Amino acid sequence: MYTYDVQEKSVAQLISLEGKIAVVTGAAQGIGYAIAKRLAESGAEVVIADLNVDKAEQSAEQIRQDVGGKAHGYGLDVSNVDSIKTLVEHTLKVLGSVDIWVNNAGIYNFLGVLGIEDDDWDKLMNLNLRGSFIACREAAKRMVDTVNGGVIINILSTAAFKTSGNAAHYVASKHGLAGLTKALAVELGERGVRALAVAPTLVDTPGVEELKANDPKVKAQLDAFEQQLPLRRMANPDDIARTVLFCASELSAFLTGVVIPVDGGETAL
């Protein structure tokens, strides 16, 4: 059975990711970029994987400039099995291991139950849930064969705990990913792989700003929601990134199979 004891390590040693290889999907901007930057700042060599490969490479360069960390941009289509497998094999071949995998890539759109067509459902599920499962599987295959195991972190949403209007397919995908996280933890724990999930509330990202700019009604709804949160503000990407850093590091060495809300108190309401 896999055993690991970090009691004698200092806090600096526990939070350090030196020597670790981390892959973050959907990391060219927003939450994913903030996660990649914090992991790199803590010493990990980071792969920024994104459908927009040019933006991924630019973001990797920005991290190298800002924190002096090692970062690489790489193209990834999370809805494509071959694309995921190619990324995993490339990371192993070039960087030598896959120690941390963060499934951040996902899509969201406002559609009522009666307006969700089959193609809408399939597109969202293929990316948010199926793609994340395949990435978990392919990363875990490599992690279980190593001495140090690994960490898989899935980015969910408070929609994993509750529901919201006009987003049934999104809610279903996040509930499913929460269940997948728990299943991975139970099955792979004895082989040294931890699986955790982080569930943000509303986050101030370029995508959210675009939604606000394009629809005054949506802006009013989101602004009102923000003021209902106990902390009276939406999250910023770094709020999520710091929690992911905790999950990826040995500070959380005895945590697995849980979903951590980063929600400004939303789930307490």
C-alpha positions as CSV (number, residue, x, y, z in Angstrom):
1,M,0.0,0.0,0.0
2,Y,1.2,3.5,-0.8
3,T,2.3,5.5,2.2
4,Y,3.7,8.9,2.5
5,D,4.6,11.0,5.6
6,V,5.3,14.7,5.4
7,Q,5.2,15.6,9.1
8,E,8.9,16.6,9.3
9,K,8.8,18.9,6.4
10,S,8.7,22.7,6.8
11,V,5.9,24.8,5.4
12,A,8.3,26.1,2.7
13,Q,9.0,22.5,1.7
14,L,5.3,21.5,1.8
15,I,4.2,24.2,-0.6
16,S,7.2,23.8,-3.0
17,L,6.5,22.1,-6.3
18,E,10.1,22.0,-7.4
19,G,10.8,19.1,-9.8
20,K,7.0,18.7,-10.5
21,I,5.5,18.8,-14.0
22,A,2.0,20.3,-14.1
23,V,-0.4,20.4,-17.0
24,V,-3.3,22.9,-16.9
25,T,-6.0,22.8,-19.6
26,G,-7.7,25.9,-20.8
27,A,-4.9,27.9,-19.3
28,A,-4.3,30.6,-21.9
29,Q,-6.3,33.1,-19.9
30,G,-8.6,33.6,-16.9
31,I,-8.7,31.0,-14.2
32,G,-6.4,28.5,-16.0
33,Y,-3.8,31.1,-16.5
34,A,-3.9,32.2,-12.9
35,I,-3.5,28.5,-11.8
36,A,-0.6,28.0,-14.1
37,K,1.2,31.1,-12.9
38,R,0.8,30.1,-9.2
39,L,2.0,26.6,-9.8
40,A,5.0,28.0,-11.7
41,E,5.7,30.5,-9.0
42,S,5.9,27.6,-6.5
43,G,8.5,25.8,-8.7
44,A,6.5,23.5,-11.0
45,E,7.3,23.3,-14.7
46,V,4.0,24.1,-16.3
47,V,2.3,23.1,-19.6
48,I,-0.3,25.7,-20.6
49,A,-2.6,23.6,-22.8
50,D,-5.3,25.5,-24.8
51,L,-7.3,25.3,-28.0
52,N,-5.7,28.7,-28.9
53,V,-2.1,27.6,-29.2
54,D,-0.8,31.1,-30.0
55,K,-2.4,32.5,-26.9
56,A,-1.1,29.6,-24.9
57,E,2.5,30.3,-26.1
58,Q,2.1,34.0,-25.3
59,S,0.8,33.2,-21.8
60,A,3.7,30.8,-21.2
61,E,6.1,33.6,-22.2
62,Q,4.4,36.0,-19.8
63,I,4.8,33.5,-16.9
64,R,8.4,33.1,-17.7
65,Q,8.8,36.9,-17.6
66,D,6.7,37.5,-14.5
67,V,7.8,34.7,-12.1
68,G,10.9,33.3,-13.8
69,G,9.3,29.9,-13.9
70,K,9.4,27.3,-16.7
71,A,6.3,27.3,-18.8
72,H,5.4,25.9,-22.2
73,G,2.4,26.6,-24.5
74,Y,0.8,23.7,-26.2
75,G,-2.4,23.2,-28.3
76,L,-5.1,21.0,-26.9
77,D,-8.7,20.2,-27.9
78,V,-10.2,18.6,-24.8
79,S,-13.1,17.2,-26.8
80,N,-10.7,15.2,-29.0
81,V,-9.3,12.0,-27.5
82,D,-6.2,11.9,-29.8
83,S,-5.4,15.5,-28.8
84,I,-5.4,14.6,-25.1
85,K,-3.3,11.5,-25.6
86,T,-0.8,13.4,-27.8
87,L,-0.4,16.1,-25.1
88,V,0.2,13.5,-22.4
89,E,2.8,11.6,-24.5
90,H,4.5,14.9,-25.5
91,T,4.7,16.0,-21.9
92,L,6.3,12.6,-20.9
93,K,8.7,12.6,-23.8
94,V,9.9,16.2,-23.4
95,L,9.5,16.9,-19.7
96,G,9.8,13.4,-18.2
97,S,6.6,13.0,-16.1
98,V,3.1,14.1,-15.4
99,D,2.8,14.9,-11.7
100,I,-0.1,17.4,-11.5
101,W,-3.0,17.6,-13.9
102,V,-5.6,20.3,-13.7
103,N,-8.8,20.0,-15.7
104,N,-9.8,23.6,-16.1
105,A,-11.1,23.8,-19.7
106,G,-14.8,23.9,-20.0
107,I,-17.7,25.8,-21.7
108,Y,-20.9,27.4,-20.4
109,N,-23.9,28.8,-22.1
110,F,-27.4,30.0,-21.1
111,L,-30.0,27.6,-22.5
112,G,-33.3,26.6,-20.9
113,V,-34.1,22.9,-20.6
114,L,-36.7,23.2,-23.5
115,G,-34.1,24.9,-25.7
116,I,-31.2,22.5,-25.2
117,E,-30.9,20.6,-28.5
118,D,-29.1,17.3,-28.7
119,D,-26.0,18.9,-30.3
120,D,-25.9,21.5,-27.5
121,W,-25.9,18.7,-24.9
122,D,-23.3,16.6,-26.7
123,K,-20.9,19.5,-27.3
124,L,-20.9,20.6,-23.7
125,M,-20.7,17.1,-22.3
126,N,-17.9,16.1,-24.6
127,L,-15.8,18.9,-23.4
128,N,-16.8,19.4,-19.8
129,L,-17.2,15.8,-18.7
130,R,-16.1,13.3,-21.3
131,G,-12.9,15.2,-22.1
132,S,-12.1,15.7,-18.4
133,F,-12.6,11.9,-17.8
134,I,-10.3,11.0,-20.7
135,A,-7.6,13.4,-19.4
136,C,-8.0,12.0,-15.9
137,R,-7.6,8.5,-17.2
138,E,-4.6,9.2,-19.4
139,A,-2.8,11.2,-16.7
140,A,-3.5,8.7,-14.0
141,K,-2.1,5.9,-16.2
142,R,1.3,7.6,-15.9
143,M,1.0,8.7,-12.3
144,V,0.3,5.2,-10.9
145,D,3.6,3.9,-12.4
146,T,5.7,6.4,-10.5
147,V,7.2,6.5,-7.0
148,N,5.6,9.8,-6.1
149,G,2.1,9.2,-7.5
150,G,0.4,12.4,-8.6
151,V,-2.5,14.8,-8.1
152,I,-5.5,15.3,-10.4
153,I,-7.5,18.5,-9.8
154,N,-10.9,19.1,-11.5
155,I,-12.3,22.6,-11.7
156,L,-16.0,22.5,-11.1
157,S,-18.4,25.2,-10.0
158,T,-20.9,25.8,-7.3
159,A,-23.3,24.2,-9.8
160,A,-21.9,20.9,-8.6
161,F,-23.8,21.5,-5.3
162,K,-27.0,23.1,-6.6
163,T,-28.7,24.1,-9.7
164,S,-29.3,27.3,-11.6
165,G,-31.8,28.4,-14.3
166,N,-31.1,28.0,-18.0
167,A,-28.0,25.7,-17.5
168,A,-29.3,22.1,-17.0
169,H,-26.5,20.6,-19.2
170,Y,-23.8,22.6,-17.5
171,V,-25.2,21.6,-14.0
172,A,-25.3,18.0,-15.1
173,S,-21.7,18.1,-16.3
174,K,-20.4,19.6,-13.0
175,H,-22.3,17.1,-10.9
176,G,-20.9,14.3,-13.0
177,L,-17.3,15.7,-12.6
178,A,-17.8,15.8,-8.8
179,G,-18.7,12.2,-8.8
180,L,-15.8,11.3,-11.1
181,T,-13.4,13.0,-8.7
182,K,-14.6,10.9,-5.8
183,A,-14.5,7.7,-7.8
184,L,-10.9,8.4,-8.9
185,A,-9.9,9.1,-5.3
186,V,-11.3,5.8,-4.0
187,E,-9.9,3.7,-6.8
188,L,-6.4,5.3,-7.1
189,G,-5.6,6.4,-3.6
190,E,-3.7,3.2,-2.7
191,R,-1.5,3.8,-5.8
192,G,-0.5,7.3,-4.7
193,V,-2.9,9.4,-6.8
194,R,-4.9,12.0,-5.1
195,A,-8.0,13.5,-6.8
196,L,-9.5,16.7,-5.7
197,A,-12.0,19.3,-7.1
198,V,-12.3,23.0,-6.7
199,A,-15.7,24.6,-7.1
200,P,-15.7,28.4,-7.7
201,T,-18.6,30.8,-7.5
202,L,-18.9,33.6,-10.1
203,V,-15.3,34.6,-11.2
204,D,-14.3,37.8,-12.8
205,T,-12.8,36.4,-16.0
206,P,-12.7,37.7,-19.6
207,G,-15.7,35.4,-20.4
208,V,-17.8,36.9,-17.6
209,E,-16.9,40.4,-18.7
210,E,-17.9,39.5,-22.3
211,L,-21.3,38.2,-21.0
212,K,-21.9,41.4,-19.2
213,A,-20.9,43.6,-22.1
214,N,-23.1,41.8,-24.5
215,D,-26.3,41.6,-22.5
216,P,-27.4,44.3,-20.0
217,K,-30.0,41.9,-18.5
218,V,-27.2,39.4,-17.8
219,K,-25.0,42.1,-16.3
220,A,-27.8,43.2,-14.0
221,Q,-28.3,39.6,-12.9
222,L,-24.6,38.9,-12.2
223,D,-24.1,42.2,-10.4
224,A,-27.1,41.4,-8.2
225,F,-25.7,37.9,-7.5
226,E,-22.3,39.4,-6.6
227,Q,-23.9,41.6,-3.9
228,Q,-25.8,38.6,-2.4
229,L,-22.6,36.8,-1.6
230,P,-21.5,37.1,2.0
231,L,-18.1,38.6,1.0
232,R,-19.9,41.0,-1.4
233,R,-17.7,40.4,-4.3
234,M,-17.2,37.9,-7.0
235,A,-14.0,35.8,-7.0
236,N,-10.9,36.8,-9.0
237,P,-8.9,34.1,-10.8
238,D,-6.2,34.1,-8.2
239,D,-8.7,33.2,-5.5
240,I,-9.1,30.0,-7.3
241,A,-5.5,29.6,-8.2
242,R,-4.3,29.8,-4.6
243,T,-6.7,27.0,-3.6
244,V,-5.5,24.8,-6.5
245,L,-1.9,25.4,-5.4
246,F,-2.9,24.2,-1.9
247,C,-4.4,21.1,-3.5
248,A,-1.4,20.4,-5.7
249,S,1.1,20.8,-2.9
250,E,1.9,18.6,0.1
251,L,0.0,21.0,2.3
252,S,-3.0,18.9,1.3
253,A,-1.2,15.5,1.4
254,F,-4.1,13.8,3.3
255,L,-6.9,15.3,1.3
256,T,-8.5,13.3,-1.6
257,G,-12.0,12.8,-3.0
258,V,-13.4,16.1,-1.8
259,V,-14.9,19.1,-3.6
260,I,-13.6,22.4,-2.1
261,P,-16.0,25.4,-2.6
262,V,-14.2,28.7,-3.3
263,D,-17.4,30.7,-3.2
264,G,-17.3,33.7,-1.0
265,G,-19.9,32.0,1.2
266,E,-22.4,31.2,-1.6
267,T,-23.1,27.6,-0.5
268,A,-23.7,28.9,3.1
269,L,-26.7,30.9,1.9
